[in-house]
């Protein structure tokens, strides 16, 4: 059961279906604990999603329940994707949303890797 936020894990969410191979993705990288693929609705010139292979609903769920190996595997996958795509020198942003106020759309914890242009401030001022 998830720790906080979005209710029980839904095995029919799009990322669960991608992990099972029911829906194709444009894979960038995969390791034992994570899968990285291009977002189908990119919000920057480079927009890659990095998802854990485990059944985690949110960032809070993942932080509380994932093993050290899963946490390291996810973070290493994000770093590997950035290096693979040559993003380190110009810079990149990693973002996660948790819950309704943050705009989490898929109830499977995931990281966004954004790059390819100046990204501006993280939040609109005001």
N, CA, C and O atoms as a GROMACS GRO file, in nm:
protein
  504
    1UNK      N    1   0.085  -0.118   0.000
    1UNK     CA    2   0.000   0.000   0.000
    1UNK      C    3   0.089   0.124   0.000
    1UNK      O    4   0.188   0.128   0.073
    2UNK      N    5   0.055   0.225  -0.081
    2UNK     CA    6   0.137   0.345  -0.086
    2UNK      C    7   0.137   0.420   0.046
    2UNK      O    8   0.043   0.410   0.126
    3UNK      N    9   0.243   0.494   0.067
    3UNK     CA   10   0.259   0.570   0.190
    3UNK      C   11   0.167   0.690   0.194
    3UNK      O   12   0.107   0.719   0.298
    4UNK      N   13   0.154   0.759   0.084
    4UNK     CA   14   0.086   0.887   0.089
    4UNK      C   15   0.036   0.924  -0.049
    4UNK      O   16   0.097   0.888  -0.150
    5UNK      N   17  -0.074   0.994  -0.054
    5UNK     CA   18  -0.109   1.065  -0.175
    5UNK      C   19  -0.216   1.005  -0.261
    5UNK      O   20  -0.333   1.040  -0.245
    6UNK      N   21  -0.182   0.917  -0.351
    6UNK     CA   22  -0.268   0.890  -0.464
    6UNK      C   23  -0.348   0.761  -0.455
    6UNK      O   24  -0.410   0.722  -0.554
    7UNK      N   25  -0.350   0.695  -0.341
    7UNK     CA   26  -0.426   0.571  -0.328
    7UNK      C   27  -0.342   0.451  -0.364
    7UNK      O   28  -0.221   0.462  -0.382
    8UNK      N   29  -0.406   0.334  -0.375
    8UNK     CA   30  -0.331   0.212  -0.405
    8UNK      C   31  -0.276   0.214  -0.547
    8UNK      O   32  -0.325   0.286  -0.634
    9UNK      N   33  -0.174   0.135  -0.568
    9UNK     CA   34  -0.112   0.126  -0.700
    9UNK      C   35  -0.212   0.070  -0.800
    9UNK      O   36  -0.283  -0.027  -0.771
   10UNK      N   37  -0.219   0.131  -0.917
   10UNK     CA   38  -0.310   0.090  -1.024
   10UNK      C   39  -0.229   0.021  -1.133
   10UNK      O   40  -0.155   0.086  -1.207
   11UNK      N   41  -0.242  -0.110  -1.143
   11UNK     CA   42  -0.166  -0.187  -1.242
   11UNK      C   43  -0.205  -0.158  -1.386
   11UNK      O   44  -0.140  -0.207  -1.478
   12UNK      N   45  -0.310  -0.078  -1.408
   12UNK     CA   46  -0.350  -0.043  -1.544
   12UNK      C   47  -0.294   0.092  -1.587
   12UNK      O   48  -0.321   0.136  -1.699
   13UNK      N   49  -0.215   0.160  -1.501
   13UNK     CA   50  -0.161   0.290  -1.543
   13UNK      C   51  -0.066   0.270  -1.660
   13UNK      O   52  -0.011   0.162  -1.680
   14UNK      N   53  -0.046   0.375  -1.737
   14UNK     CA   54   0.030   0.365  -1.862
   14UNK      C   55   0.173   0.319  -1.840
   14UNK      O   56   0.227   0.245  -1.923
   15UNK      N   57   0.237   0.360  -1.730
   15UNK     CA   58   0.375   0.320  -1.709
   15UNK      C   59   0.384   0.172  -1.671
   15UNK      O   60   0.479   0.104  -1.711
   16UNK      N   61   0.288   0.121  -1.597
   16UNK     CA   62   0.284  -0.022  -1.566
   16UNK      C   63   0.269  -0.101  -1.697
   16UNK      O   64   0.330  -0.206  -1.715
   17UNK      N   65   0.186  -0.050  -1.785
   17UNK     CA   66   0.164  -0.118  -1.913
   17UNK      C   67   0.289  -0.112  -2.002
   17UNK      O   68   0.319  -0.208  -2.072
   18UNK      N   69   0.362   0.000  -1.997
   18UNK     CA   70   0.489   0.009  -2.071
   18UNK      C   71   0.588  -0.091  -2.014
   18UNK      O   72   0.656  -0.161  -2.089
   19UNK      N   73   0.598  -0.097  -1.881
   19UNK     CA   74   0.692  -0.192  -1.819
   19UNK      C   75   0.661  -0.336  -1.855
   19UNK      O   76   0.752  -0.418  -1.868
   20UNK      N   77   0.534  -0.369  -1.873
   20UNK     CA   78   0.495  -0.505  -1.911
   20UNK      C   79   0.507  -0.530  -2.062
   20UNK      O   80   0.487  -0.643  -2.107
   21UNK      N   81   0.540  -0.427  -2.139
   21UNK     CA   82   0.555  -0.442  -2.284
   21UNK      C   83   0.425  -0.436  -2.360
   21UNK      O   84   0.422  -0.468  -2.479
   22UNK      N   85   0.316  -0.394  -2.295
   22UNK     CA   86   0.186  -0.385  -2.361
   22UNK      C   87   0.175  -0.259  -2.447
   22UNK      O   88   0.098  -0.256  -2.543
   23UNK      N   89   0.250  -0.157  -2.412
   23UNK     CA   90   0.253  -0.031  -2.487
   23UNK      C   91   0.399  -0.005  -2.521
   23UNK      O   92   0.485  -0.013  -2.434
   24UNK      N   93   0.429   0.027  -2.648
   24UNK     CA   94   0.569   0.053  -2.684
   24UNK      C   95   0.616   0.188  -2.631
   24UNK      O   96   0.537   0.277  -2.600
   25UNK      N   97   0.748   0.200  -2.620
   25UNK     CA   98   0.809   0.327  -2.584
   25UNK      C   99   0.938   0.342  -2.664
   25UNK      O  100   0.991   0.245  -2.718
   26UNK      N  101   0.986   0.466  -2.671
   26UNK     CA  102   1.116   0.493  -2.734
   26UNK      C  103   1.221   0.490  -2.624
   26UNK      O  104   1.256   0.593  -2.567
   27UNK      N  105   1.271   0.369  -2.595
   27UNK     CA  106   1.363   0.347  -2.484
   27UNK      C  107   1.495   0.419  -2.507
   27UNK      O  108   1.551   0.418  -2.616
   28UNK      N  109   1.542   0.483  -2.399
   28UNK     CA  110   1.672   0.549  -2.398
   28UNK      C  111   1.772   0.464  -2.320
   28UNK      O  112   1.887   0.451  -2.360
   29UNK      N  113   1.727   0.406  -2.208
   29UNK     CA  114   1.818   0.332  -2.120
   29UNK      C  115   1.734   0.243  -2.029
   29UNK      O  116   1.619   0.273  -1.997
   30UNK      N  117   1.795   0.132  -1.987
   30UNK     CA  118   1.730   0.044  -1.891
   30UNK      C  119   1.837  -0.023  -1.805
   30UNK      O  120   1.943  -0.062  -1.855
   31UNK      N  121   1.808  -0.036  -1.677
   31UNK     CA  122   1.892  -0.117  -1.588
   31UNK      C  123   1.800  -0.208  -1.507
   31UNK      O  124   1.681  -0.218  -1.538
   32UNK      N  125   1.852  -0.273  -1.406
   32UNK     CA  126   1.771  -0.368  -1.329
   32UNK      C  127   1.653  -0.303  -1.257
   32UNK      O  128   1.554  -0.369  -1.228
   33UNK      N  129   1.664  -0.174  -1.227
   33UNK     CA  130   1.564  -0.108  -1.143
   33UNK      C  131   1.487   0.005  -1.210
   33UNK      O  132   1.392   0.056  -1.151
   34UNK      N  133   1.526   0.046  -1.331
   34UNK     CA  134   1.463   0.163  -1.393
   34UNK      C  135   1.458   0.148  -1.545
   34UNK      O  136   1.536   0.076  -1.606
   35UNK      N  137   1.363   0.220  -1.602
   35UNK     CA  138   1.348   0.229  -1.747
   35UNK      C  139   1.338   0.378  -1.781
   35UNK      O  140   1.263   0.452  -1.717
   36UNK      N  141   1.412   0.421  -1.882
   36UNK     CA  142   1.408   0.560  -1.929
   36UNK      C  143   1.363   0.561  -2.074
   36UNK      O  144   1.410   0.482  -2.156
   37UNK      N  145   1.270   0.652  -2.106
   37UNK     CA  146   1.218   0.659  -2.241
   37UNK      C  147   1.172   0.802  -2.271
   37UNK      O  148   1.145   0.880  -2.180
   38UNK      N  149   1.164   0.833  -2.400
   38UNK     CA  150   1.121   0.966  -2.443
   38UNK      C  151   0.973   0.988  -2.411
   38UNK      O  152   0.891   0.899  -2.434
   39UNK      N  153   0.941   1.106  -2.360
   39UNK     CA  154   0.802   1.142  -2.332
   39UNK      C  155   0.729   1.160  -2.465
   39UNK      O  156   0.785   1.218  -2.559
   40UNK      N  157   0.606   1.113  -2.474
   40UNK     CA  158   0.530   1.126  -2.599
   40UNK      C  159   0.474   1.266  -2.620
   40UNK      O  160   0.429   1.300  -2.729
   41UNK      N  161   0.476   1.348  -2.516
   41UNK     CA  162   0.430   1.487  -2.524
   41UNK      C  163   0.538   1.576  -2.462
   41UNK      O  164   0.518   1.632  -2.354
   42UNK      N  165   0.654   1.590  -2.530
   42UNK     CA  166   0.767   1.660  -2.470
   42UNK      C  167   0.739   1.806  -2.436
   42UNK      O  168   0.676   1.879  -2.511
   43UNK      N  169   0.790   1.845  -2.319
   43UNK     CA  170   0.774   1.982  -2.270
   43UNK      C  171   0.904   2.061  -2.287
   43UNK      O  172   0.911   2.177  -2.246
   44UNK      N  173   1.006   2.001  -2.346
   44UNK     CA  174   1.135   2.064  -2.375
   44UNK      C  175   1.194   1.988  -2.495
   44UNK      O  176   1.147   1.879  -2.526
   45UNK      N  177   1.295   2.043  -2.562
   45UNK     CA  178   1.354   1.972  -2.676
   45UNK      C  179   1.398   1.830  -2.640
   45UNK      O  180   1.382   1.738  -2.721
   46UNK      N  181   1.451   1.810  -2.521
   46UNK     CA  182   1.479   1.677  -2.470
   46UNK      C  183   1.392   1.658  -2.347
   46UNK      O  184   1.398   1.736  -2.252
   47UNK      N  185   1.310   1.554  -2.348
   47UNK     CA  186   1.223   1.523  -2.234
   47UNK      C  187   1.216   1.371  -2.222
   47UNK      O  188   1.149   1.304  -2.301
   48UNK      N  189   1.287   1.320  -2.123
   48UNK     CA  190   1.293   1.176  -2.099
   48UNK      C  191   1.231   1.146  -1.963
   48UNK      O  192   1.254   1.219  -1.866
   49UNK      N  193   1.153   1.041  -1.957
   49UNK     CA  194   1.096   0.994  -1.830
   49UNK      C  195   1.181   0.880  -1.778
   49UNK      O  196   1.220   0.791  -1.855
   50UNK      N  197   1.209   0.881  -1.650
   50UNK     CA  198   1.283   0.773  -1.585
   50UNK      C  199   1.191   0.716  -1.477
   50UNK      O  200   1.154   0.787  -1.383
   51UNK      N  201   1.155   0.589  -1.491
   51UNK     CA  202   1.059   0.529  -1.399
   51UNK      C  203   1.119   0.407  -1.329
   51UNK      O  204   1.195   0.332  -1.390
   52UNK      N  205   1.086   0.389  -1.202
   52UNK     CA  206   1.130   0.265  -1.137
   52UNK      C  207   1.048   0.148  -1.188
   52UNK      O  208   0.933   0.165  -1.230
   53UNK      N  209   1.106   0.031  -1.186
   53UNK     CA  210   1.034  -0.088  -1.229
   53UNK      C  211   0.940  -0.139  -1.120
   53UNK      O  212   0.851  -0.221  -1.148
   54UNK      N  213   0.958  -0.092  -0.998
   54UNK     CA  214   0.871  -0.132  -0.888
   54UNK      C  215   0.739  -0.056  -0.889
   54UNK      O  216   0.724   0.042  -0.960
   55UNK      N  217   0.645  -0.104  -0.809
   55UNK     CA  218   0.508  -0.051  -0.803
   55UNK      C  219   0.501   0.060  -0.698
   55UNK      O  220   0.456   0.036  -0.586
   56UNK      N  221   0.544   0.181  -0.736
   56UNK     CA  222   0.544   0.295  -0.645
   56UNK      C  223   0.455   0.404  -0.703
   56UNK      O  224   0.471   0.442  -0.819
   57UNK      N  225   0.362   0.453  -0.624
   57UNK     CA  226   0.265   0.551  -0.669
   57UNK      C  227   0.324   0.692  -0.676
   57UNK      O  228   0.295   0.767  -0.769
   58UNK      N  229   0.408   0.727  -0.578
   58UNK     CA  230   0.453   0.866  -0.565
   58UNK      C  231   0.596   0.872  -0.514
   58UNK      O  232   0.656   0.771  -0.479
   59UNK      N  233   0.650   0.993  -0.511
   59UNK     CA  234   0.784   1.015  -0.456
   59UNK      C  235   0.789   0.973  -0.309
   59UNK      O  236   0.887   0.912  -0.266
   60UNK      N  237   0.685   1.004  -0.232
   60UNK     CA  238   0.682   0.967  -0.091
   60UNK      C  239   0.680   0.815  -0.076
   60UNK      O  240   0.749   0.760   0.010
   61UNK      N  241   0.602   0.749  -0.157
   61UNK     CA  242   0.592   0.603  -0.157
   61UNK      C  243   0.729   0.542  -0.188
   61UNK      O  244   0.774   0.451  -0.118
   62UNK      N  245   0.794   0.592  -0.292
   62UNK     CA  246   0.925   0.542  -0.333
   62UNK      C  247   1.030   0.566  -0.224
   62UNK      O  248   1.106   0.476  -0.190
   63UNK      N  249   1.034   0.687  -0.170
   63UNK     CA  250   1.133   0.721  -0.067
   63UNK      C  251   1.117   0.634   0.057
   63UNK      O  252   1.217   0.597   0.120
   64UNK      N  253   0.995   0.602   0.093
   64UNK     CA  254   0.970   0.525   0.215
   64UNK      C  255   0.988   0.375   0.196
   64UNK      O  256   1.030   0.306   0.289
   65UNK      N  257   0.956   0.324   0.078
   65UNK     CA  258   0.948   0.178   0.062
   65UNK      C  259   1.049   0.114  -0.032
   65UNK      O  260   1.072  -0.006  -0.024
   66UNK      N  261   1.110   0.192  -0.120
   66UNK     CA  262   1.206   0.134  -0.215
   66UNK      C  263   1.333   0.090  -0.143
   66UNK      O  264   1.373   0.150  -0.043
   67UNK      N  265   1.394  -0.012  -0.195
   67UNK     CA  266   1.522  -0.058  -0.140
   67UNK      C  267   1.633   0.040  -0.179
   67UNK      O  268   1.616   0.121  -0.271
   68UNK      N  269   1.743   0.032  -0.109
   68UNK     CA  270   1.858   0.116  -0.144
   68UNK      C  271   1.901   0.091  -0.288
   68UNK      O  272   1.936   0.184  -0.360
   69UNK      N  273   1.896  -0.035  -0.332
   69UNK     CA  274   1.935  -0.068  -0.469
   69UNK      C  275   1.840  -0.005  -0.570
   69UNK      O  276   1.884   0.042  -0.675
   70UNK      N  277   1.710  -0.002  -0.540
   70UNK     CA  278   1.613   0.061  -0.631
   70UNK      C  279   1.636   0.211  -0.639
   70UNK      O  280   1.631   0.269  -0.748
   71UNK      N  281   1.660   0.274  -0.525
   71UNK     CA  282   1.684   0.419  -0.524
   71UNK      C  283   1.811   0.451  -0.602
   71UNK      O  284   1.811   0.541  -0.686
   72UNK      N  285   1.918   0.378  -0.575
   72UNK     CA  286   2.043   0.402  -0.647
   72UNK      C  287   2.026   0.374  -0.796
   72UNK      O  288   2.076   0.449  -0.879
   73UNK      N  289   1.955   0.267  -0.830
   73UNK     CA  290   1.934   0.232  -0.971
   73UNK      C  291   1.859   0.339  -1.047
   73UNK      O  292   1.892   0.368  -1.162
   74UNK      N  293   1.758   0.399  -0.984
   74UNK     CA  294   1.681   0.506  -1.048
   74UNK      C  295   1.767   0.630  -1.068
   74UNK      O  296   1.769   0.688  -1.177
   75UNK      N  297   1.838   0.671  -0.965
   75UNK     CA  298   1.921   0.791  -0.975
   75UNK      C  299   2.036   0.771  -1.074
   75UNK      O  300   2.069   0.862  -1.150
   76UNK      N  301   2.095   0.653  -1.072
   76UNK     CA  302   2.203   0.626  -1.168
   76UNK      C  303   2.150   0.624  -1.311
   76UNK      O  304   2.219   0.666  -1.403
   77UNK      N  305   2.029   0.575  -1.329
   77UNK     CA  306   1.968   0.575  -1.463
   77UNK      C  307   1.952   0.718  -1.513
   77UNK      O  308   1.983   0.747  -1.628
   78UNK      N  309   1.902   0.808  -1.428
   78UNK     CA  310   1.885   0.948  -1.469
   78UNK      C  311   2.019   1.010  -1.507
   78UNK      O  312   2.029   1.077  -1.610
   79UNK      N  313   2.122   0.987  -1.426
   79UNK     CA  314   2.254   1.040  -1.457
   79UNK      C  315   2.311   0.981  -1.584
   79UNK      O  316   2.374   1.052  -1.663
   80UNK      N  317   2.290   0.852  -1.605
   80UNK     CA  318   2.339   0.786  -1.727
   80UNK      C  319   2.271   0.842  -1.851
   80UNK      O  320   2.335   0.865  -1.953
   81UNK      N  321   2.141   0.864  -1.842
   81UNK     CA  322   2.066   0.923  -1.954
   81UNK      C  323   2.125   1.060  -1.990
   81UNK      O  324   2.147   1.089  -2.107
   82UNK      N  325   2.150   1.143  -1.889
   82UNK     CA  326   2.205   1.276  -1.914
   82UNK      C  327   2.342   1.267  -1.982
   82UNK      O  328   2.369   1.341  -2.076
   83UNK      N  329   2.426   1.178  -1.934
   83UNK     CA  330   2.559   1.162  -1.996
   83UNK      C  331   2.546   1.108  -2.138
   83UNK      O  332   2.613   1.156  -2.229
   84UNK      N  333   2.460   1.007  -2.157
   84UNK     CA  334   2.439   0.946  -2.289
   84UNK      C  335   2.396   1.047  -2.393
   84UNK      O  336   2.441   1.044  -2.508
   85UNK      N  337   2.308   1.138  -2.352
   85UNK     CA  338   2.251   1.236  -2.444
   85UNK      C  339   2.333   1.365  -2.451
   85UNK      O  340   2.294   1.459  -2.518
   86UNK      N  341   2.447   1.369  -2.381
   86UNK     CA  342   2.535   1.486  -2.386
   86UNK      C  343   2.477   1.609  -2.318
   86UNK      O  344   2.500   1.721  -2.364
   87UNK      N  345   2.402   1.589  -2.210
   87UNK     CA  346   2.332   1.701  -2.145
   87UNK      C  347   2.411   1.767  -2.034
   87UNK      O  348   2.377   1.878  -1.992
   88UNK      N  349   2.517   1.702  -1.984
   88UNK     CA  350   2.587   1.755  -1.867
   88UNK      C  351   2.644   1.894  -1.890
   88UNK      O  352   2.625   1.983  -1.807
   89UNK      N  353   2.713   1.916  -2.002
   89UNK     CA  354   2.779   2.046  -2.024
   89UNK      C  355   2.678   2.161  -2.037
   89UNK      O  356   2.694   2.264  -1.970
   90UNK      N  357   2.575   2.148  -2.120
   90UNK     CA  358   2.481   2.262  -2.128
   90UNK      C  359   2.388   2.269  -2.007
   90UNK      O  360   2.337   2.376  -1.975
   91UNK      N  361   2.365   2.157  -1.942
   91UNK     CA  362   2.279   2.152  -1.824
   91UNK      C  363   2.145   2.086  -1.850
   91UNK      O  364   2.097   2.080  -1.963
   92UNK      N  365   2.087   2.037  -1.743
   92UNK     CA  366   1.959   1.967  -1.752
   92UNK      C  367   1.886   1.981  -1.620
   92UNK      O  368   1.945   2.016  -1.518
   93UNK      N  369   1.758   1.954  -1.623
   93UNK     CA  370   1.674   1.963  -1.504
   93UNK      C  371   1.608   1.827  -1.481
   93UNK      O  372   1.562   1.762  -1.574
   94UNK      N  373   1.605   1.787  -1.354
   94UNK     CA  374   1.532   1.666  -1.315
   94UNK      C  375   1.419   1.711  -1.224
   94UNK      O  376   1.440   1.788  -1.130
   95UNK      N  377   1.298   1.664  -1.253
   95UNK     CA  378   1.181   1.708  -1.179
   95UNK      C  379   1.089   1.590  -1.153
   95UNK      O  380   1.078   1.499  -1.236
   96UNK      N  381   1.024   1.592  -1.038
   96UNK     CA  382   0.918   1.496  -1.012
   96UNK      C  383   0.800   1.570  -0.954
   96UNK      O  384   0.817   1.668  -0.881
   97UNK      N  385   0.682   1.526  -0.984
   97UNK     CA  386   0.559   1.583  -0.930
   97UNK      C  387   0.495   1.478  -0.839
   97UNK      O  388   0.496   1.359  -0.869
   98UNK      N  389   0.440   1.525  -0.727
   98UNK     CA  390   0.372   1.432  -0.638
   98UNK      C  391   0.237   1.489  -0.598
   98UNK      O  392   0.229   1.590  -0.527
   99UNK      N  393   0.132   1.424  -0.644
   99UNK     CA  394  -0.002   1.462  -0.604
   99UNK      C  395  -0.066   1.569  -0.692
   99UNK      O  396  -0.005   1.622  -0.785
  100UNK      N  397  -0.189   1.597  -0.658
  100UNK     CA  398  -0.274   1.686  -0.738
  100UNK      C  399  -0.217   1.828  -0.750
  100UNK      O  400  -0.212   1.882  -0.861
  101UNK      N  401  -0.175   1.888  -0.641
  101UNK     CA  402  -0.124   2.025  -0.646
  101UNK      C  403   0.002   2.037  -0.729
  101UNK      O  404   0.028   2.143  -0.786
  102UNK      N  405   0.079   1.932  -0.737
  102UNK     CA  406   0.203   1.934  -0.816
  102UNK      C  407   0.179   1.897  -0.962
  102UNK      O  408   0.268   1.915  -1.046
  103UNK      N  409   0.062   1.845  -0.992
  103UNK     CA  410   0.030   1.809  -1.130
  103UNK      C  411   0.071   1.669  -1.170
  103UNK      O  412   0.091   1.644  -1.289
  104UNK      N  413   0.085   1.577  -1.075
  104UNK     CA  414   0.119   1.439  -1.112
  104UNK      C  415   0.003   1.380  -1.191
  104UNK      O  416  -0.110   1.375  -1.143
  105UNK      N  417   0.032   1.336  -1.313
  105UNK     CA  418  -0.073   1.285  -1.401
  105UNK      C  419  -0.080   1.132  -1.404
  105UNK      O  420  -0.188   1.076  -1.422
  106UNK      N  421   0.032   1.065  -1.385
  106UNK     CA  422   0.035   0.919  -1.388
  106UNK      C  423   0.067   0.869  -1.248
  106UNK      O  424   0.167   0.911  -1.190
  107UNK      N  425  -0.016   0.782  -1.191
  107UNK     CA  426   0.007   0.734  -1.055
  107UNK      C  427   0.113   0.624  -1.046
  107UNK      O  428   0.091   0.518  -0.988
  108UNK      N  429   0.228   0.652  -1.105
  108UNK     CA  430   0.348   0.567  -1.095
  108UNK      C  431   0.462   0.666  -1.082
  108UNK      O  432   0.483   0.750  -1.170
  109UNK      N  433   0.538   0.658  -0.972
  109UNK     CA  434   0.647   0.752  -0.950
  109UNK      C  435   0.737   0.760  -1.072
  109UNK      O  436   0.772   0.658  -1.132
  110UNK      N  437   0.776   0.882  -1.109
  110UNK     CA  438   0.865   0.900  -1.224
  110UNK      C  439   0.940   1.032  -1.214
  110UNK      O  440   0.895   1.127  -1.149
  111UNK      N  441   1.055   1.034  -1.279
  111UNK     CA  442   1.136   1.154  -1.291
  111UNK      C  443   1.128   1.204  -1.434
  111UNK      O  444   1.123   1.124  -1.528
  112UNK      N  445   1.126   1.336  -1.450
  112UNK     CA  446   1.136   1.398  -1.581
  112UNK      C  447   1.278   1.451  -1.594
  112UNK      O  448   1.329   1.516  -1.502
  113UNK      N  449   1.343   1.424  -1.707
  113UNK     CA  450   1.471   1.485  -1.740
  113UNK      C  451   1.445   1.579  -1.856
  113UNK      O  452   1.406   1.536  -1.965
  114UNK      N  453   1.465   1.709  -1.831
  114UNK     CA  454   1.442   1.813  -1.931
  114UNK      C  455   1.575   1.874  -1.972
  114UNK      O  456   1.663   1.893  -1.888
  115UNK      N  457   1.590   1.906  -2.100
  115UNK     CA  458   1.712   1.972  -2.148
  115UNK      C  459   1.692   2.017  -2.292
  115UNK      O  460   1.584   2.003  -2.350
  116UNK      N  461   1.799   2.073  -2.348
  116UNK     CA  462   1.799   2.107  -2.489
  116UNK      C  463   1.777   2.253  -2.519
  116UNK      O  464   1.785   2.295  -2.634
  117UNK      N  465   1.748   2.333  -2.416
  117UNK     CA  466   1.727   2.477  -2.432
  117UNK      C  467   1.730   2.539  -2.293
  117UNK      O  468   1.710   2.468  -2.194
  118UNK      N  469   1.753   2.670  -2.283
  118UNK     CA  470   1.741   2.732  -2.150
  118UNK      C  471   1.600   2.709  -2.096
  118UNK      O  472   1.501   2.736  -2.165
  119UNK      N  473   1.592   2.659  -1.975
  119UNK     CA  474   1.464   2.618  -1.920
  119UNK      C  475   1.396   2.726  -1.833
  119UNK      O  476   1.280   2.710  -1.795
  120UNK      N  477   1.466   2.832  -1.803
  120UNK     CA  478   1.406   2.939  -1.724
  120UNK      C  479   1.390   2.900  -1.578
  120UNK      O  480   1.443   2.798  -1.534
  121UNK      N  481   1.317   2.982  -1.504
  121UNK     CA  482   1.299   2.952  -1.361
  121UNK      C  483   1.212   2.828  -1.342
  121UNK      O  484   1.132   2.792  -1.428
  122UNK      N  485   1.230   2.764  -1.227
  122UNK     CA  486   1.152   2.642  -1.201
  122UNK      C  487   1.004   2.672  -1.184
  122UNK      O  488   0.920   2.594  -1.228
  123UNK      N  489   0.970   2.782  -1.121
  123UNK     CA  490   0.831   2.820  -1.101
  123UNK      C  491   0.811   2.965  -1.146
  123UNK      O  492   0.901   3.048  -1.135
  124UNK      N  493   0.693   2.992  -1.197
  124UNK     CA  494   0.661   3.129  -1.234
  124UNK      C  495   0.661   3.216  -1.109
  124UNK      O  496   0.609   3.175  -1.005
  125UNK      N  497   0.716   3.333  -1.118
  125UNK     CA  498   0.719   3.426  -1.005
  125UNK      C  499   0.583   3.492  -0.991
  125UNK      O  500   0.516   3.524  -1.090
  126UNK      N  501   0.542   3.513  -0.867
  126UNK     CA  502   0.426   3.595  -0.853
  126UNK      C  503   0.314   3.541  -0.780
  126UNK      O  504   0.212   3.607  -0.765
   0.00000   0.00000   0.00000
